[in-house]
């Protein structure tokens, strides 16, 4: 196998399903070794069977500093980290004035992602690439998701400054903001099947392709930003939304 991912080390959080799982799968297919952090195995079990010792599973929660420090110790045994994707996230649907909801969104989506980078900073290789996960909703409004949107928007703003601060060390930082994507997170919003169907129908009407993106479409862009093919891109928020924001 001959690719720029071959024999590189990647760390991906929130790796057991959705976009995180798709990123892990594509990195493994391209020849990288991946440390996949998640609270459960999910779809990682099948990948482990296929890719063997190039996939390293680490059970943990990004809201726990003890778990993140354990992740750092675990990944240090493999060598410098070339690619980092702090993907773990939650979306809490509730009254937009509920500060408790915002706190939980930030704990995972914001602080969890930033703390992941913080604990792994000393292990990042020269010319390493970091891709955070934002949301296409940062420039829009979606009732009930103010806390989620705010946490992702704050993370994106933080990433721009990190891109400047880490550039002198040869580390690139960018953001990919997915649009409506077929991932399990929609099932965690507390909506019943009828409500989910209504939301999906309304969303699909605005998508150029007429249907939710598959996680692999987002993972394609993440891998591009991880690679040297995007070596001139710093601190950008790349929106992958199937045309939703054009309508």
N, C-alpha and C positions, 0 to 999 in steps of 0.2 A: 504494500500500500504506500502510495506516495502523495501526501497532501500536507498542507501546512499545519494540520491538526495532529498529524501522526506523531506519536510519542510525546505529546504535550499533556499537561495536567490541568484538569478543569474541576471547579467546585460549583455545584448547583444546589440551591436550597429549594424547598417546596417541590421536590423532584419526583414524587410518586404518581402524579397525574397531570393532565392538562398540558400547559405550555412547558412547564418544567420537565415533564417526562419526555416530551417531544424534543427538547433541547438535548437531554441526556442521550436519547436514542441517536440523534443525528451526530453528536460528537463521537459517540462510540463507533458509529458506522464510518466516520472519517478517520478513525485510528487513534483518537485521544483516549487517555485514561481518565475516568470521572469519579470524583467523590460526590455521591448523591445523598444529600441530607433531607430527611423527611420524618414525620411523626409515625408513619407506617410504610409498609413496603409497596402496597398498591401494585401498579404495573411494573415496578422495578424487578419483581421476582422473575418474570419472563426474560427480561433483559439480562439478568444475572446468569440465567441458564445459557443464554446465547453467547455472551461476551466474557464470561468467566472472570478472571482476575484483573481485567481492565476496568471493571465496575466495582467500586468500593462503597458499600452501604453504611451510612451512619445515621442512627436513630436519634433524633433530637428536635427541639423546638427553638426557633430563632428568638423567641421572647425570653429565653433563659440564657443568661451570660455563661453559666456553668456549661450548658450544652454547646454554646458557641466556642468556648475555650477548649472543650473536648474535641470539637471539630478541627480546630487549629492544630492541636497536638496530633490528631489522627492524620491530617493531610500533610503535616510536616515530615512524616516518614516516607512520603512519596517523592518529595523534591519541591522545587519552586512551583508556584501556581501561575499558570499562563493565562487561564481564562476563569473569570468569576461572574456568576449570574445569581445574584440574590433575588430569587423569584418568589419565595414564600409570601403568601398574601391572603387576606380575608376581605369580605365585603359584608357589612352589616346594614341591613335595611331597617330604618326606623325614623322617627321624628327628627328632623334636621337640627332641632335645638337640644337634643339629648347629648350632653357633654360626655356621658359615660360611653356612648357609642363611638364618639370621636377618639376617645382615649384608647379604646381597643383597636380601632383601625390603625391609629398611629403606632401603637405598640408593635404590631406585626408588620404593616406595610412600610412604615417609615423607620422607626427605631430598629426594628428587626433587621431590615436591609442594611442600614448604616452601620449597625454593630457588627454585622457579618463582615463587611469590608474592614472595619476597625481591627477586629481580632486577626484577620488574615493579612493585613497590610504588610507586615514584616516578611511575609512569605511570598509576596507577589514578585514574579520574575521581572527583570528589565524587559520592557516592551509588552508587559501584561496588558490585558484588556478587561474592563469591567463593564457589564451591561445591567443597569437597573431596569425594573419594570414599572412603567407609569400607567396611564390610562388615557384613552381618547376623550374621556369625559372632562378632562381638566379645563377644556375651553368651552364646555357646554353645561347644561343643567339637567339633572336627572332626579326627580322627586324621591326623597327617602335615602339618597346615597351621598348626602353632603359630606358626611364624615369620611367616607371612602375616598371621594374625589379630593377632599382637602388634604388627606394624608398622602395621596399620590402626587398631587400638585406640589406639596412641600418637598417631597423626596426629589422630584424633578428639578426644583429650584436649587436644592442642596447639591445635586449632581453637577450642575453647571459650575458651581464654585469648586467642587472637588476636581473637576476636569482641569481647571487652571492650576490648582495647588499640586496635583500629582503629575502634571505634564513634565515637569523638570526631572522627574524620576523615570521618565519613559513610559509611564502608565497612562493609558487612555480610558476615559470614563464617558459613557453615553447612556441614553435611555431609549428603550423601545416601548411605545404606548399602544397596546393592542386595542382594537375595536371589539365589537361583539364576536366572541369566540366560543366555540362549543367546548366548554370545560365544565367540570363538576361544580364550580363556584356558584353557578346559577341555582343549583339545588340547595344551597346553604342560605338563601335569602329568606326562607320562611314562606314562600308563595306556594299555593296549591297548584295542581296541574292546570286548572282552568286559567288561573292568573298567569302562570308561566307561558301558556299557549298564547294568551292575549299579548303579553309583552313581546314574545317571539314574532308574532305576526306584525306588530307595529314596527319592530326593529327591521325585519326582513324587507319591508316596503322601502326602507331608506338605503338598503345595501345594493350596490350596483349588481352584484352577482345574485341577489335575491335570497341569500341564505347566510347563516353565521359562518365565519371563517373557521377552518380547522386549525388546531394548535400548530400543525406543521408549517402553515403559512407564516405564522409569527416566528417560529423557531428558525426559519430560513433567514429572516432579517437579523435575528440575534446572532446567528453564526457569522453572517457577513460582518457585523460590527465587531465581533470577536477577532476576526481575521485581519491579516495585514492588508487585505484588499481595501479596507476602510481606513488606512493609516493616516489619511488627512482629515478624519472626522473626530472632532473633540467637542464634548459638552452638548451634543445635539439630542433632540427629542424626536425620534423617527416614529411617526404615527402610521400604524398598520391597521386600517379600519374598514377595508372593503368599500371605501367611498362614502361611508356614513356621513361624514362631516361636509360632504359636497352637496348634499340634498337640502 
